[in-house]
Amino acid sequence: MELLVTVWTTIKETMAEDWFKGFLVMIGVIVAITSIASARTIARRKQTADLMFGTRADDNLSKGYKCLQRLHTAPDSNMRSFASDEKSNSDDANSIRYVLNHWERVFVGVRQGIYDEKMLREANYNTVIRVWAQAKPYIEAVREAEQKPTYYQCLESAARRWKKNPLKLIKK
């Protein structure tokens, strides 16, 4: 019994000391920071998953991908011409812009910490690289016509970054 009283007295005295109170506050701050960081990571991943599942049902995006592919492989098509005044309001130009604007918004979201780039890269690597390659002449023409080199710069930056670091084969 006397041992218990001694231990309890030691614990009470230790808890009353300033260094111990400071230590407990520091532990509390570390736990709070870790919890916030974890919640932000989870929220970013959920936002990314919602985006990816939502775009699966986007008919305009699917139509835009098909349009880009068709125009890219057509022997008589000039992607740059869709940035000209004559064709800029055509269905094809609208489809091209729809796809590019979608990916530009996504990568702005990545830059702002809304979306998880690692998840997007694993799920959309080939799509982004292909969209960039197919639409690059159109983007260059838009930048020249508008005298604004910032058009689709987030998409370009991501595509270049991803291309430098291709996906690796998952080992079985």
Rosetta constraint file for C-alpha pairs under 8 A:
AtomPair CA 1 CA 5 HARMONIC 6.44 0.50
AtomPair CA 2 CA 6 HARMONIC 6.23 0.50
AtomPair CA 3 CA 7 HARMONIC 6.15 0.50
AtomPair CA 4 CA 8 HARMONIC 6.04 0.50
AtomPair CA 5 CA 9 HARMONIC 6.04 0.50
AtomPair CA 6 CA 10 HARMONIC 6.19 0.50
AtomPair CA 7 CA 11 HARMONIC 6.19 0.50
AtomPair CA 8 CA 12 HARMONIC 6.17 0.50
AtomPair CA 9 CA 13 HARMONIC 6.14 0.50
AtomPair CA 10 CA 14 HARMONIC 6.09 0.50
AtomPair CA 11 CA 15 HARMONIC 6.10 0.50
AtomPair CA 12 CA 16 HARMONIC 6.24 0.50
AtomPair CA 13 CA 17 HARMONIC 6.60 0.50
AtomPair CA 14 CA 20 HARMONIC 6.62 0.50
AtomPair CA 15 CA 20 HARMONIC 5.91 0.50
AtomPair CA 15 CA 21 HARMONIC 6.68 0.50
AtomPair CA 16 CA 20 HARMONIC 7.35 0.50
AtomPair CA 16 CA 21 HARMONIC 7.27 0.50
AtomPair CA 17 CA 21 HARMONIC 6.53 0.50
AtomPair CA 18 CA 22 HARMONIC 6.10 0.50
AtomPair CA 19 CA 23 HARMONIC 6.09 0.50
AtomPair CA 20 CA 24 HARMONIC 6.23 0.50
AtomPair CA 21 CA 25 HARMONIC 6.24 0.50
AtomPair CA 22 CA 26 HARMONIC 6.12 0.50
AtomPair CA 23 CA 27 HARMONIC 6.23 0.50
AtomPair CA 24 CA 28 HARMONIC 6.19 0.50
AtomPair CA 25 CA 29 HARMONIC 6.21 0.50
AtomPair CA 26 CA 30 HARMONIC 6.22 0.50
AtomPair CA 27 CA 31 HARMONIC 6.20 0.50
AtomPair CA 28 CA 32 HARMONIC 6.16 0.50
AtomPair CA 29 CA 33 HARMONIC 6.11 0.50
AtomPair CA 30 CA 34 HARMONIC 6.09 0.50
AtomPair CA 31 CA 35 HARMONIC 6.08 0.50
AtomPair CA 32 CA 36 HARMONIC 6.18 0.50
AtomPair CA 33 CA 37 HARMONIC 6.14 0.50
AtomPair CA 34 CA 38 HARMONIC 6.07 0.50
AtomPair CA 35 CA 39 HARMONIC 6.09 0.50
AtomPair CA 36 CA 40 HARMONIC 6.15 0.50
AtomPair CA 37 CA 41 HARMONIC 6.25 0.50
AtomPair CA 38 CA 42 HARMONIC 6.22 0.50
AtomPair CA 39 CA 43 HARMONIC 6.04 0.50
AtomPair CA 40 CA 44 HARMONIC 6.06 0.50
AtomPair CA 41 CA 45 HARMONIC 6.23 0.50
AtomPair CA 42 CA 46 HARMONIC 6.14 0.50
AtomPair CA 43 CA 47 HARMONIC 6.12 0.50
AtomPair CA 44 CA 48 HARMONIC 6.19 0.50
AtomPair CA 44 CA 113 HARMONIC 7.22 0.50
AtomPair CA 44 CA 114 HARMONIC 5.49 0.50
AtomPair CA 44 CA 115 HARMONIC 5.18 0.50
AtomPair CA 44 CA 116 HARMONIC 5.73 0.50
AtomPair CA 45 CA 49 HARMONIC 6.13 0.50
AtomPair CA 45 CA 115 HARMONIC 6.62 0.50
AtomPair CA 45 CA 116 HARMONIC 5.67 0.50
AtomPair CA 45 CA 119 HARMONIC 7.53 0.50
AtomPair CA 46 CA 50 HARMONIC 6.08 0.50
AtomPair CA 47 CA 51 HARMONIC 6.16 0.50
AtomPair CA 47 CA 114 HARMONIC 6.98 0.50
AtomPair CA 47 CA 115 HARMONIC 6.13 0.50
AtomPair CA 48 CA 52 HARMONIC 6.18 0.50
AtomPair CA 48 CA 114 HARMONIC 7.80 0.50
AtomPair CA 48 CA 115 HARMONIC 5.02 0.50
AtomPair CA 48 CA 116 HARMONIC 5.97 0.50
AtomPair CA 48 CA 119 HARMONIC 7.26 0.50
AtomPair CA 48 CA 120 HARMONIC 7.16 0.50
AtomPair CA 49 CA 53 HARMONIC 6.13 0.50
AtomPair CA 50 CA 54 HARMONIC 5.88 0.50
AtomPair CA 51 CA 55 HARMONIC 6.16 0.50
AtomPair CA 52 CA 56 HARMONIC 6.69 0.50
AtomPair CA 52 CA 120 HARMONIC 7.91 0.50
AtomPair CA 53 CA 57 HARMONIC 7.51 0.50
AtomPair CA 54 CA 58 HARMONIC 7.01 0.50
AtomPair CA 55 CA 61 HARMONIC 7.40 0.50
AtomPair CA 58 CA 62 HARMONIC 6.52 0.50
AtomPair CA 59 CA 63 HARMONIC 6.04 0.50
AtomPair CA 60 CA 64 HARMONIC 6.00 0.50
AtomPair CA 60 CA 95 HARMONIC 7.28 0.50
AtomPair CA 60 CA 98 HARMONIC 7.39 0.50
AtomPair CA 61 CA 65 HARMONIC 6.26 0.50
AtomPair CA 61 CA 95 HARMONIC 7.73 0.50
AtomPair CA 61 CA 98 HARMONIC 6.78 0.50
AtomPair CA 61 CA 99 HARMONIC 5.81 0.50
AtomPair CA 61 CA 102 HARMONIC 7.99 0.50
AtomPair CA 62 CA 66 HARMONIC 6.36 0.50
AtomPair CA 63 CA 67 HARMONIC 6.12 0.50
AtomPair CA 63 CA 95 HARMONIC 6.93 0.50
AtomPair CA 64 CA 68 HARMONIC 6.12 0.50
AtomPair CA 64 CA 92 HARMONIC 7.93 0.50
AtomPair CA 64 CA 95 HARMONIC 4.48 0.50
AtomPair CA 64 CA 96 HARMONIC 5.75 0.50
AtomPair CA 64 CA 98 HARMONIC 6.64 0.50
AtomPair CA 64 CA 99 HARMONIC 5.68 0.50
AtomPair CA 65 CA 69 HARMONIC 6.22 0.50
AtomPair CA 65 CA 95 HARMONIC 8.00 0.50
AtomPair CA 65 CA 96 HARMONIC 7.88 0.50
AtomPair CA 65 CA 99 HARMONIC 6.89 0.50
AtomPair CA 65 CA 131 HARMONIC 7.67 0.50
AtomPair CA 66 CA 70 HARMONIC 6.06 0.50
AtomPair CA 67 CA 71 HARMONIC 6.06 0.50
AtomPair CA 67 CA 92 HARMONIC 6.50 0.50
AtomPair CA 67 CA 95 HARMONIC 6.71 0.50
AtomPair CA 67 CA 96 HARMONIC 7.16 0.50
AtomPair CA 68 CA 72 HARMONIC 5.85 0.50
AtomPair CA 68 CA 95 HARMONIC 7.87 0.50
AtomPair CA 68 CA 96 HARMONIC 6.33 0.50
AtomPair CA 68 CA 131 HARMONIC 7.53 0.50
AtomPair CA 68 CA 134 HARMONIC 6.56 0.50
AtomPair CA 68 CA 135 HARMONIC 7.16 0.50
AtomPair CA 69 CA 73 HARMONIC 6.21 0.50
AtomPair CA 69 CA 134 HARMONIC 7.22 0.50
AtomPair CA 70 CA 74 HARMONIC 5.96 0.50
AtomPair CA 71 CA 77 HARMONIC 5.80 0.50
AtomPair CA 71 CA 78 HARMONIC 7.66 0.50
AtomPair CA 71 CA 79 HARMONIC 6.87 0.50
AtomPair CA 72 CA 77 HARMONIC 7.17 0.50
AtomPair CA 72 CA 79 HARMONIC 7.09 0.50
AtomPair CA 72 CA 134 HARMONIC 5.78 0.50
AtomPair CA 73 CA 77 HARMONIC 7.89 0.50
AtomPair CA 78 CA 82 HARMONIC 7.57 0.50
AtomPair CA 79 CA 83 HARMONIC 7.88 0.50
AtomPair CA 79 CA 135 HARMONIC 7.18 0.50
AtomPair CA 79 CA 137 HARMONIC 5.91 0.50
AtomPair CA 79 CA 138 HARMONIC 5.18 0.50
AtomPair CA 80 CA 84 HARMONIC 7.43 0.50
AtomPair CA 80 CA 137 HARMONIC 5.39 0.50
AtomPair CA 80 CA 138 HARMONIC 4.41 0.50
AtomPair CA 80 CA 139 HARMONIC 7.78 0.50
AtomPair CA 80 CA 140 HARMONIC 7.63 0.50
AtomPair CA 80 CA 141 HARMONIC 5.42 0.50
AtomPair CA 80 CA 142 HARMONIC 7.95 0.50
AtomPair CA 81 CA 87 HARMONIC 6.75 0.50
AtomPair CA 81 CA 138 HARMONIC 7.46 0.50
AtomPair CA 81 CA 141 HARMONIC 7.94 0.50
AtomPair CA 82 CA 86 HARMONIC 7.87 0.50
AtomPair CA 82 CA 87 HARMONIC 4.95 0.50
AtomPair CA 82 CA 88 HARMONIC 5.31 0.50
AtomPair CA 82 CA 90 HARMONIC 7.82 0.50
AtomPair CA 82 CA 92 HARMONIC 7.57 0.50
AtomPair CA 82 CA 93 HARMONIC 5.41 0.50
AtomPair CA 82 CA 138 HARMONIC 6.76 0.50
AtomPair CA 83 CA 87 HARMONIC 6.64 0.50
AtomPair CA 83 CA 88 HARMONIC 5.21 0.50
AtomPair CA 83 CA 93 HARMONIC 7.30 0.50
AtomPair CA 83 CA 138 HARMONIC 6.24 0.50
AtomPair CA 83 CA 141 HARMONIC 6.02 0.50
AtomPair CA 83 CA 142 HARMONIC 5.46 0.50
AtomPair CA 83 CA 145 HARMONIC 7.65 0.50
AtomPair CA 84 CA 88 HARMONIC 5.56 0.50
AtomPair CA 84 CA 145 HARMONIC 7.85 0.50
AtomPair CA 85 CA 89 HARMONIC 7.70 0.50
AtomPair CA 87 CA 93 HARMONIC 6.74 0.50
AtomPair CA 88 CA 93 HARMONIC 5.50 0.50
AtomPair CA 88 CA 94 HARMONIC 7.46 0.50
AtomPair CA 89 CA 93 HARMONIC 6.17 0.50
AtomPair CA 89 CA 94 HARMONIC 6.43 0.50
AtomPair CA 90 CA 94 HARMONIC 6.23 0.50
AtomPair CA 91 CA 95 HARMONIC 6.13 0.50
AtomPair CA 92 CA 96 HARMONIC 6.20 0.50
AtomPair CA 93 CA 97 HARMONIC 6.17 0.50
AtomPair CA 94 CA 98 HARMONIC 6.04 0.50
AtomPair CA 95 CA 99 HARMONIC 6.47 0.50
AtomPair CA 96 CA 100 HARMONIC 6.28 0.50
AtomPair CA 96 CA 135 HARMONIC 7.59 0.50
AtomPair CA 97 CA 101 HARMONIC 5.73 0.50
AtomPair CA 98 CA 102 HARMONIC 6.07 0.50
AtomPair CA 99 CA 103 HARMONIC 6.43 0.50
AtomPair CA 100 CA 104 HARMONIC 6.02 0.50
AtomPair CA 100 CA 131 HARMONIC 7.87 0.50
AtomPair CA 100 CA 152 HARMONIC 7.13 0.50
AtomPair CA 100 CA 155 HARMONIC 7.81 0.50
AtomPair CA 101 CA 105 HARMONIC 6.06 0.50
AtomPair CA 101 CA 152 HARMONIC 7.56 0.50
AtomPair CA 102 CA 106 HARMONIC 6.30 0.50
AtomPair CA 103 CA 107 HARMONIC 6.17 0.50
AtomPair CA 103 CA 128 HARMONIC 7.86 0.50
AtomPair CA 103 CA 155 HARMONIC 6.12 0.50
AtomPair CA 104 CA 108 HARMONIC 6.11 0.50
AtomPair CA 104 CA 152 HARMONIC 5.66 0.50
AtomPair CA 104 CA 153 HARMONIC 7.57 0.50
AtomPair CA 104 CA 154 HARMONIC 5.80 0.50
AtomPair CA 104 CA 155 HARMONIC 5.08 0.50
AtomPair CA 105 CA 109 HARMONIC 6.16 0.50
AtomPair CA 106 CA 110 HARMONIC 6.34 0.50
AtomPair CA 106 CA 115 HARMONIC 7.48 0.50
AtomPair CA 107 CA 111 HARMONIC 6.16 0.50
AtomPair CA 107 CA 154 HARMONIC 5.52 0.50
AtomPair CA 107 CA 155 HARMONIC 6.03 0.50
AtomPair CA 107 CA 158 HARMONIC 7.15 0.50
AtomPair CA 108 CA 112 HARMONIC 6.21 0.50
AtomPair CA 108 CA 154 HARMONIC 6.17 0.50
AtomPair CA 109 CA 113 HARMONIC 6.18 0.50
AtomPair CA 109 CA 114 HARMONIC 5.00 0.50
AtomPair CA 109 CA 115 HARMONIC 5.66 0.50
AtomPair CA 110 CA 114 HARMONIC 5.66 0.50
AtomPair CA 110 CA 115 HARMONIC 4.72 0.50
AtomPair CA 110 CA 116 HARMONIC 6.32 0.50
AtomPair CA 110 CA 117 HARMONIC 6.02 0.50
AtomPair CA 115 CA 120 HARMONIC 7.93 0.50
AtomPair CA 116 CA 120 HARMONIC 6.44 0.50
AtomPair CA 117 CA 121 HARMONIC 5.89 0.50
AtomPair CA 118 CA 122 HARMONIC 6.23 0.50
AtomPair CA 119 CA 123 HARMONIC 6.25 0.50
AtomPair CA 120 CA 124 HARMONIC 5.63 0.50
AtomPair CA 120 CA 125 HARMONIC 7.40 0.50
AtomPair CA 121 CA 125 HARMONIC 4.83 0.50
AtomPair CA 121 CA 162 HARMONIC 7.51 0.50
AtomPair CA 122 CA 167 HARMONIC 7.33 0.50
AtomPair CA 124 CA 128 HARMONIC 6.10 0.50
AtomPair CA 125 CA 129 HARMONIC 6.26 0.50
AtomPair CA 125 CA 162 HARMONIC 7.26 0.50
AtomPair CA 125 CA 167 HARMONIC 7.46 0.50
AtomPair CA 126 CA 130 HARMONIC 5.95 0.50
AtomPair CA 127 CA 131 HARMONIC 5.99 0.50
AtomPair CA 128 CA 132 HARMONIC 6.08 0.50
AtomPair CA 128 CA 159 HARMONIC 6.29 0.50
AtomPair CA 129 CA 133 HARMONIC 6.21 0.50
AtomPair CA 129 CA 159 HARMONIC 5.60 0.50
AtomPair CA 129 CA 162 HARMONIC 7.69 0.50
AtomPair CA 129 CA 163 HARMONIC 6.91 0.50
AtomPair CA 130 CA 134 HARMONIC 6.03 0.50
AtomPair CA 131 CA 135 HARMONIC 5.86 0.50
AtomPair CA 132 CA 136 HARMONIC 5.61 0.50
AtomPair CA 132 CA 155 HARMONIC 7.53 0.50
AtomPair CA 132 CA 156 HARMONIC 6.89 0.50
AtomPair CA 132 CA 159 HARMONIC 6.54 0.50
AtomPair CA 135 CA 139 HARMONIC 6.16 0.50
AtomPair CA 136 CA 140 HARMONIC 6.12 0.50
AtomPair CA 137 CA 141 HARMONIC 6.23 0.50
AtomPair CA 138 CA 142 HARMONIC 6.22 0.50
AtomPair CA 139 CA 143 HARMONIC 6.16 0.50
AtomPair CA 139 CA 151 HARMONIC 7.28 0.50
AtomPair CA 139 CA 152 HARMONIC 7.31 0.50
AtomPair CA 140 CA 144 HARMONIC 6.21 0.50
AtomPair CA 141 CA 145 HARMONIC 6.03 0.50
AtomPair CA 142 CA 146 HARMONIC 5.94 0.50
AtomPair CA 142 CA 151 HARMONIC 7.62 0.50
AtomPair CA 143 CA 147 HARMONIC 5.52 0.50
AtomPair CA 143 CA 148 HARMONIC 5.02 0.50
AtomPair CA 143 CA 149 HARMONIC 5.15 0.50
AtomPair CA 143 CA 150 HARMONIC 7.39 0.50
AtomPair CA 143 CA 151 HARMONIC 6.21 0.50
AtomPair CA 144 CA 148 HARMONIC 6.90 0.50
AtomPair CA 144 CA 149 HARMONIC 7.50 0.50
AtomPair CA 149 CA 153 HARMONIC 7.68 0.50
AtomPair CA 152 CA 156 HARMONIC 6.26 0.50
AtomPair CA 153 CA 157 HARMONIC 5.99 0.50
AtomPair CA 154 CA 158 HARMONIC 6.19 0.50
AtomPair CA 155 CA 159 HARMONIC 6.05 0.50
AtomPair CA 156 CA 160 HARMONIC 6.08 0.50
AtomPair CA 157 CA 161 HARMONIC 6.07 0.50
AtomPair CA 158 CA 162 HARMONIC 5.92 0.50
AtomPair CA 159 CA 163 HARMONIC 5.95 0.50
AtomPair CA 160 CA 164 HARMONIC 6.31 0.50
AtomPair CA 161 CA 165 HARMONIC 6.68 0.50
AtomPair CA 162 CA 166 HARMONIC 6.07 0.50
